[in-house]
Amino acid sequence: MEALAPTAKQGKLYLIPCPLSENAPMEVLPITVKQAMEPIMHYVVENEKAARKFIKNIHPRKPQSELQLFPLNKFTDPVEIQNYLDPIAAGHNMGILSDAGCPGVADPGAAIVAMAHQKNIEVVPLVGPSSILLSLMASGMNGQSFAFNGYLPIENHARKRAIKKFEKRSADFDQTQLFIETPYRNNQLLKDFLQHLHPECQLSVACDLNHPNAFIRTLTVKQWKKVKVDLHKRPAVFSIHFSLAI
């Protein structure tokens, strides 16, 4: 079967990365991001205030009053998003902006990207920082086989079971397991990892990535118990890797 080609007169959907910290955007983004954004006036955004600030930093002369922003977050009614890509059908390029990092990766923008494929719209991912990949790069753990698992359960017994499950999966498949948490719960998650993981399990913590105060450390659980670090309200990625050959 011949593959469908995008309609010539319709626009494209650009996946636009944002800085992870309060960096000047062009310190961490390639010039291609700025070039792609220059003509775009229609955006699907996680947070309107943050999106406007980012767009203004990239293109300060772009008239803010002419921007058309479509909110996409946990409060968005799924029915609303059905018409979000209408500007593309009218010939306009659109962009997706996350609050930080890459759209569609641990981010609600994935739903819009899926809809774009269903509508035969060309999707253009742009290069930018991903906290998941940066933390994996810096962990020293297995980068050939890894899994991002998002958030662990909040309830204590369910969280303990999940931690044990992922530790076993890491050992069984020689696979790095990555997690995130709401920043104000980071210290509790670290405490839970230290309580429930095997003492020789490797644990990596990477927080405030791309920021001058970035903290990245990989130690065994036994070693972590001797370290004092405050992760409260600091965006972080946690990674574990465990080998049965200890």
N, C-alpha and C positions, 0 to 999 in steps of 0.2 A: 504494500500500500504506500502511495506517495505521501511524504510528510507535508503537512499543511504549512504554508508560508504566511507570515504576518501580512495583514492588509497594508498596501503601500501607503495609503493616506493617513493611517492611524499613527498615534505617537508610540513611545516606548516607556517602559517602567524602569526607572533607575533606582537601584538599591544603594543608598548613600550612607556611608559610615560616619560616625561622629567620634570625637575624642572621648577617652575614658575618664579623664580628669579635667581640671580647669586649664588645660593647655590652650595656647593660641592654636586654633584649628590647623593652620598650615604648618605648624611645627611637627605634626604627626600624620598629616594627610598629603597624598601626592597632588600635584597640580591638576591632574586629570579630574579630580573631584570638583575643584573650583570651575574648571572649564565646562563640565557636564551640567553644573547647577546654574550657570549664567542665564540660559533662556527659560529655565523651569519656574513656573509661577503656581503650579498645583502640587501639593504635597499631602501624603498621608502621614500623620505624625502621632507619636505616643503622647507628647505633651506640647501644647501650643506655645506656651511661654518659652520653654527651652528651645523649641524649633525656631521661633522667631529670632531669638538671640543668636543661635548658630548661623542662620541664614544671613543675618545682619553682619556677623563677623566675617563671613566669607565674601558677601557682596553688599557692602555698606550703602551703596547707592540704589539698591533694588527697592522700589516703593513698597513698603509694608502693607499699605492699604489695598494694594492690588493682588496680594497673595491670597490664594484660596487653600485653606488648610482643612483637612478631614481628620477628625480625632479617631484614634484607634487605641483603646486601652480596655481595662477590665469593666469599665462602665458603658462601653459602646454596645448598643443593641445590634445583634447580628443582622437584623433586617436592614439597618442603615447602610451597611457596607456594600450592599448589592449594587449601588449606583456610584460607588466611589471612583470607579475607573471610567466613568462616562467621558471625562475630558480627553482621555486617550482616544476614544472612538471619534471624538471631534477633531483629532489631529494634534493634540497637545502632548508633549512629554510630561511625565509625572515623576515625582521622587517619593521614596519612603524614607522617613527619618525615625530612628530609634532614639531613646534618651541618651544612650551611650553605646559605642561599639557598632556591631554590624546588624542591620535589619534582618529579621527572619531567623536569627540565631539566639535562642533563649529570649524570644521577642515576638509580640503578637503580629508583626508584619508578615509572618509566614502565611497567614490566612489570605492576605492580599496577593501575595506572590502566587499562591495556589489558584486563586481566582483568575489571575492574569493568564496563567497557562490554559485554563479552561476556556478563556476568551480568545486564545490564540494571539496574545500580546507578547511582543518581544521583551524579555527581561534582561537587564544589563546590571550585573553586580560590579561595584567599584571597590577598589582596594582600600583597606583601612584597618584599624586596630580591632582585634578580637581578644577580649580578656581570657577566653577559654584557650585559644591557641598560644597566647603569650605566656600564660601560666604553665601550660604543658611544655613549651619550649624551655622554660626556666626551671622546671622541676627535676630534670635529670632522670625522669621515669620513662617507661616504654612509650615512644611516640609512634611505633609501628601499629600498635593495637591499643585503642583507648575508647572510652565511652563517657559521654556527658550525660549525667543523670538528673540534672536540675536540683530541685529541692527535696530534702528528706522529710519524712512525716514529722509533725510537731509533737504528737503524743508520745510519751516516753517509751512505752513498750513497742509500739510500731517503729519508732526510730531505732531502737536497739536491734530489732529484727532486721531492719533494712541495712544498718551498718554491717552486721554480721553477714548478710546475704552478699553485699557488694565486696566485702573483704574476701569471701570465698570465691566469688566470680573472678576477682583479680588473680587469686592464686591458681584457680582452675585453668584460666585462659591466658595467664601472663599478661594481663590487661590493666592499664591505668584507668582508674575510676575518678571522675571529676564531679564536683558538686558546687552549688552556690547556696547562699542563704540571704534572707533579708538582713541588711547590714547591722541593725540593732540586735540581731540574734547571733551574731558571729561568735562571740565569746562562749555562749552556751553550746554552740555546735562544736567548737574546738574542745570544750570540756567533755562533751559526749564522745567524740572520737577518742580522746585519751582514756576514757573510762572503758570503752567497749572494744577497741581494736587490740590485736595482739601486740605485745611490747616491741616486737621486731618489725612490725609493719611500718613501711615508709609513709610518712605524711608530709605533704608539701602545702604551704600556705603562701598565696601570692595576693597582696592587697595594695590598693592605691597604685595600680599599674600605670605607667607613663607619667607618674607624678614624681617630683623631687623627693618626696617622703615614701616612695615605694618600699614595701617590705616583702622579700621573697626568701623563704627558708625551707629546706627539705631535711628532715631528721627522722629517726625512728621514733615511735611513740614513747619509748623509754627515755630517749633524749629530750623529747618535747616536754616531758614532765618536770624538767629542770629549767625550763625557759619561761620567762615572764614577758608576755606581750599583750597589749590591749588592741583588740580588733573592732571595738565598738564603733558602729557607724562608718566603717571603712570598707568600701566595696571589695569583696574578696572572692577568690576561687580556691577551693580545697581539693587536693588530689591525694589518692592513696594508691599504693602498690605493695602487694604482699607476695612473697615467695615461700613455698612450703619447704624449700631447701635452706633452712636456717640452722 
